[in-house]
Amino acid sequence: MTNIENKSKAQLTRELSEVLAEGREKYGENLVVVNSGTEACPNWIAVHQTPKGSGGIKTLDMFDPSWYKNPAK
């Protein structure tokens, strides 16, 4: 890994894009990109992130007729 100061913005962007592409290939949309190196010498890796639930909160379906049963107050 070379020092970040020796890389152009295009090189850094390309490296991050490659890590994102590899991560999406392996994990789909359930990933986080993490720097396992230092700020001066980064080593970006994609790590699987378990999808979280809704915590019991339901998404309202405005096309569900039962949604309109209660009049507005």
Secondary structure, DSSP 8 states (H G I E B T S, - for coil): ---GGGS-HHHHHHHHHHHHHHHHHHHTT-EEEEE-S-SSS--EEEEE------TT-----TT-GGGGSS---
